[in-house]
């Protein structure tokens, strides 16, 4: 998957198009991720224990990873991620636009 947890992403399509948010969780087997403040669903919850509050709870739901693009921390542009192998043999992600290491 081209994005990981704690990456800053921008949504490319859907009802939340243009929104930016941090990836809270990634599910590579499903090809989905949960992004902060994106695809929020309302859930009506009853109080389960005595003293617990019920009400409407807002919760982020998963979206497909193909609908988001990583934002480069250096150039602040949505960019594709390239992989580069350094001299010491470690693999790192780099920005396709400015070449900065992510």
Secondary structure, 3 states (H helix, E strand, C coil): CCCCCCCEEEECCCCCCCCEEEEEEEECCCCEEEECCCCEEEEEECCCCCCCCCEEEEEECCEEHHHEEEECCCCCCEECEEEEECCCCCEEEEECCCCCEC
